[in-house]
Amino acid sequence: MSPRQPEKTWSTPVTEEERRPVPCALCGGERFKPSLSCEGFSYVKCAACGLVQMNPQPLAADVERRYRQSSGNDYLAYELKNEAAFFELQRLALADADFDRMERELTRPDRKPAVLDIGCATGALLAFLRDRGWQTTGVEISPSAEYARNERGLDIRSQNLEDCRFPPESFDLAHASHLVEHLNNPGTFIRQVWELLRPGGYFMLTTPNIDGFQARLLGKRWRSAIFDHLYLFSIRTITAMLKTRGFITEGIYTWGGLAAGITPLPLKTFADKAAKALGLGDVMLVKARKP
């Protein structure tokens, strides 16, 4: 008996957009083999390095337009409905990564540590860090940005990262949760983050784990195999991409064994613990550092 279909992550509807073939974002290779065939779109795997990506891909301008216009208030409603659960997962992941020690290390007598949250959604994490004494800045192009500004009084830029024109070496910590898989050029993005961090600064990056137990079990029915995800990273491919852009990986933390509702609670509890212990969780947080 096949497992029940879990609810997929929120995504914009599949649309007919112009799509162009692209080389592998990790190694530049141009040979691919089929990976996942989903309804209206599909993924391939680079024959050289194993990076899984949608290919051909929609144009970056169309992807951005989707997030700015098509999602509208539906996405904001989704974020607000799930905000508490999402924030709790972020908080637990940061605790796994020994955030308290990192915070003490980055705090200086003459200034507060500065954090940039890229794809900050409703700003729940930034508000939490502001209350802990951080200088906080966010980047968010969806309608959630207005909510974070108006309801939480946060400094949120409704632009792509490159258009914000932050001075180099402005931040001690960059955080990007469930963002990198949406980008047409993840390597360029990672390099931009590297340039914005001060020496010794940290990059905390969260993304679905295609080598996780749930992805292996469900295949194309995996909840993160959605139209908006242009890349599906494994621990090996995301750490390789970070390394080629100058980062040193200091820790990898995964969580989530089985989605709620597809199996009895005792089995889910066991699967969640096993996946976390074995590094086969559905989602991964990579703690990287700029030398």
N, C-alpha and C positions, 0 to 999 in steps of 0.2 A: 504494500500500500504506500503510495507516495504521500509525503507530508502535506498538510494543509497549506494553502497559499497565505503567507503573512501579508499584512498591509504594507504596501511599498512606501518609500519615502516620498514626500510631496514633490511633484514635478509639474512643469508647465505641459500642456497637451502637446502631443506629437504634431508637428506641422510640416508642410511641404516647403522647405527652404532650400536655397542653393547650397550645395555641399561640394567641397573640393578635396581631392586626395592630399594628404600631408605626410611628410616623413615622420619617422618615430621621434617623439619629443625627447627621448632619453639618449639614443645613440645615433640618430639620423638615418637609420636603416630604412629601406624601401621595400623590403620583402615581409609579407604578413601572411598569417594563416587564420582561418575562422576561429572565433572564440565563443561568443554568445550571440544568438540570433533572437532578438526581441521583436515585439509587434511594432513595426514601423521604423525600426533602426536596428543596428547590429554593432558588435565589437569584433575587432581582430587583435591578434597577438603578434608583436614583432618577432620575427624569426631569429633575430640576433640576440636581443636582450630580454625578451619576454614581457615588455610593457604592453598592457591591454588598453586599447583606445578605440573610440569611435572613429571610423575612417571609411569613406570620406567624411569630413566634418562640416558643420554649418559655419558660416563666416562669423568672425568675432563681433561685427556690428550687429548682426541678427541676434546673436546670443545676448548681447547687452540690451538690445531693444526688448527682448522677451522679458528680462528681469525688471526693466524700468516700466513697461507698459502692460504687457499681457497679464502678468500675475495680479496686478492691481491690489485691491484690498483683500483678496482671497489669501494671498501669502501672509499678509499681516495678521489676519485672523488665525491662520494656522500657527504662526509663531507665538501669538499671545496665548492660544489654547495650550500649547506645549511648552511654554517658556519655563515654568517651574521644573518640569522633568528634564528639559535640556540643560538648564543651569546646574541642576544637581549632578548630572553626568559630567559636566565640565569641572565642577568643584571636586568630585571624587577622582577624576583623572589627574587634575593638578596635584591633589594630595598624593597619589601614587608616584608622581614625578618629583616629590619632595619640594613642593613649591615654597613652603615656609623657609627652608634653608636658602633657596635661590633668592627669595625676597630679601632676606637679611644680607646676603652677599651683595646685592645690587643697590642697597640703600646707602647713601653717602651722607656725611654730616652737613654738607653744604647744599644739597638738593634732594628732592624726592625722586624715586625711580620713575622713569617714563615708559608707558606701555602704549603700543599701537595695536588695536584689535581690528583686523581686516576681515570684512564680512561680519560685522558685529551684531547684525540683526536688531533686536529691540534694545540692546545695550545692557542687558542684565549683568553680564560679567564685568563690563566697564564700571557700572555703578558699584558693584561689589569691591572692585579694586580701588576705586576712588575713596570709598569709605575706609579702606586700609591705608590710605595715605599716598596713593600713586597719582602721578600726572597722567591723565587719560585722554586718548584720542582714538576715534573710530573712523572706519571707512565702510560705507554701505550704500549701494546704489538702488536697493529695493525700497518700497514704501515704508519699510520698518525704520528707515533713517529719520523720518519726520517724527515718528513716535518717540524715538530715543532722544531727540533734541527737545521736543516740547514737553514730554512727560517726565524726563529724567534730567534735563538740563545739561546734556552731554555735548562735547565737541565732536560732531559727526560730519564727515565730509562725504557728500553724495557724488563722488567722482571715482573713476578708476584710480588705482594706486599711482600710476605714472603721472596722472594729471594733477595730483595733489601737490606735487613739487615740494615735498618735505626736504629740508636740508640733509645732506649725508650725515650719518652717525648721530641721529637725533634721539634714538630710543634705546632703552636697555632691554626691552622685551617686545617681541612681535608675536602675536597670537592669531592663528587662522584656523577656524573650526569649520569643517565641511565646506571648504571653498576651493582648494586647489584642483579638485576633480572636475570643477565646472569651467575651468579656464582653458582657452585654446592654446596658450603658451605657458604651461606651468613652469618650465625652466627659466624663462624670462622673469616671471613673477618671483621665483625664489632668489634670483640674482638681485632683483630690486630690493627685496627684504634684506639681503646681506648688506647692501650699500647703506641702508637706513639704520642699521644697528651699530652701536658703539662696539669697539673691540671688547670681547668678553661677553657680549650680549647674547641673549637666548632667543631661539625661534621655537615656539610650541605649535606644532602642526597636527591637526586631527583630520583623518580621512578614512573612508571605508577600506576594509582589508579584504582584497579578493582571494587571498590565501586562507582566510578564516574558515572555520568549520561550517558556518551557515552558508557562505558563498559556494563552497564545495558541494554541500548537500543539495542546494536549491538550483544552482546553475542560472539559467535565464530568468527563473522566478525569484531570484535573490532580490531583496527589497531595495538594494542600491544599484541594480541594473535598470536605470531610468534614463529617459531622454535627455535630461539636463546634465548628466554625468558624462563628460567627454573622455575621461580617463578613469580607470579602475586600478589602483596601485596595490602592489604587494609590499611587504616590509623590504624586500630586496630592491625593488625598483624605486621606491620613494627615497630610501637611504642613499642609493646610487645617485639619484638626481640631486639630492642635497650635497653630496660629496663633490660632484663635478662643479657645483656653484660655490664651493669654498667652505661649506659647513662641516663640522665634526658632530657625529651623532653620539649623544651621551646616554640616551635611554630610549627604550621602546616599550609601550604599555598598551595592552589590548584588553577589550572587554566585550561581553555579549556572546553567549553560546547558541541560544535558540531564541527566536522572537516569541513574545508573549502570544498565547492563543493557538499555537500550532502543536503544542504538546502539553501533557499534564505538568502542573507546577513542580512536583518533586523531580521530574526528569529535567525540566528547564533549569532548576537550581543546580543540579549536578552538572549539566552541560555548561552553564555559565562559569562555574568554578573551574572546571577542567579546561575550558577554552582560555580563561585568564592565566591559569598556571602554565599552559603549554604555548602561549603566545599565538593562539588560533582564534582570538576574539573577532567579532564582526566589525569592530571599529578599532583603530589604532591611533595613539598619540605618540608622535616622535618629538623628543626633546633634543634639539640641535643647538650648537653654539658656534658663534663666530670667533675664531682664534684671536 
